[in-house]
Amino acid sequence: MKDHLQTKDWGLGLEKEHLIIAGPCSAETPEQVEKVCQDMLAANAVPDIFRAGIWKPRTRPGSFEGIGEDGLKWMEIVRHHLNIPITTEVGNTAHVEMALKHGVDVLWIGARTTVNPFAVQEIAEALRGVDIPVMVKNPMNPDLELWIGALERMHAVGIEKLAAIHRGFSDAYDKKFRNKPNWSMPIHLKRIWKGMQVINDPSHIVGNRAGILETAQRAINFGLDGLMIETHHDPDNAWSDAKQQVTPKQLKDILDSIDFKHPLQTEHPSEKLQDLRNAVDHLDDQLLDLLSERFSIIDQIGAHKREHNLTVFQADRWKQVMDSRTQKGIAKNLSEKFMKELLYCIHEESVKRQEKKLREEVPTKKTI
Ligand SMILES: C=C(O[C@@H]1C=C(C(=O)O)C=C[C@H]1O)C(=O)O
């Protein structure tokens, strides 16, 4: 993947291994901005970057849609009290112009914008030639390509200072989260785009302040690179996202409670870890041998089906395989979800191979 600059090279003094971004969901009044800063200082909870929403994309009209440009002027208050970089969301070119005019240090692209390549491209064009870091939130839907695509659009206009934000994915059925985490998405992003830092936003994932610590800890356990936590001096009376904001004191407690983990220095794994990894290598070899053996028998069954004019998919047999293996797996401490995914994957390959068998060697019939 393309070279980009990590947060430590943004020229903003962001040297820490885990970046903490905090501040209110929305800037509401100059007094509110000042009070949040004062309470952050008093609670010893000054983040690395201060966040404040100036324009709020709301699901339905009628709720508070952000204070607009006036709020950008209040960012001077933050600079005065905390002397830290400031970030806000931009959703169109007018936002970009105003944010640049008022010296916002870091921009972020919101989830509702990331879904729309036209909107992302317009913002990218407005940023061509500008030296400013941009953080891209995941799109509303769990589409990794769209997330990477938005980062690439920024990179293509010369934005090298890039990071991603994992804020969860909209899900009509799963009501446990406001936005379902789908942890595999940020992990895949980090795997595909080497060195891409992903900041976790537990506030938007959980949707209520009680669950923030648990989700934040999981993000750190998985190896994400920082946290963005909505923080307000009086969360219950916040003009937006009242349920999920925490006070600076609560932010401090959350950060103090998190057990921050560190990436492994891959060059020097301990002897113990090396032994365990060798054992995994050996087992993986055996797994591959077994899979290859299974598929060679599947091919023989395919040949048999071809000779006897049988269909590839056999529902009764498949149900029996699925049910019995799932139960056996559960008894061996493997999760039901994992067993089902594994078996679906194996079955898909089986039927593909057999169908190919049916096509490739049509038995010669004497037609003349
Ligand atoms: C292997 C067969 O073909 C298909 C593949 C199966 C499998 O992978 O276990 C099971 C049932 C069939 O849908 C079979 O009919 O036995």
The ligand as an SDF file (V2000), in Angstrom:
LIG
                    3D

 16 16  0  0  0  0  0  0  0  0999 V2000
  -19.3950  -34.6960   -0.6260 C   0  0  0  0  0  0  0  0  0  0  0  0
  -20.6700  -34.6270   -1.0330 C   0  0  0  0  0  0  0  0  0  0  0  0
  -21.1400  -33.5180   -1.7660 O   0  0  0  0  0  0  0  0  0  0  0  0
  -21.5310  -32.2880   -1.1710 C   0  0  0  0  0  0  0  0  0  0  0  0
  -20.5000  -31.8900   -0.1970 C   0  0  0  0  0  0  0  0  0  0  0  0
  -20.5470  -32.2930    1.1160 C   0  0  0  0  0  0  0  0  0  0  0  0
  -19.3680  -32.1640    2.0200 C   0  0  0  0  0  0  0  0  0  0  0  0
  -18.4660  -31.3620    1.7190 O   0  0  0  0  0  0  0  0  0  0  0  0
  -19.3080  -32.8420    3.0620 O   0  0  0  0  0  0  0  0  0  0  0  0
  -21.7620  -32.8390    1.5760 C   0  0  0  0  0  0  0  0  0  0  0  0
  -22.8770  -32.9390    0.8280 C   0  0  0  0  0  0  0  0  0  0  0  0
  -22.9380  -32.4560   -0.5760 C   0  0  0  0  0  0  0  0  0  0  0  0
  -23.6920  -31.2990   -0.6440 O   0  0  0  0  0  0  0  0  0  0  0  0
  -21.6280  -35.7080   -0.7620 C   0  0  0  0  0  0  0  0  0  0  0  0
  -22.6650  -35.7420   -1.4520 O   0  0  0  0  0  0  0  0  0  0  0  0
  -21.3420  -36.5460    0.0880 O   0  0  0  0  0  0  0  0  0  0  0  0
  1  2  2  0
  2  3  1  0
  2 14  1  0
  3  4  1  0
  4  5  1  0
  4 12  1  0
  5  6  2  0
  6  7  1  0
  6 10  1  0
  7  8  2  0
  7  9  1  0
 10 11  2  0
 11 12  1  0
 12 13  1  0
 14 15  2  0
 14 16  1  0
M  END
$$$$
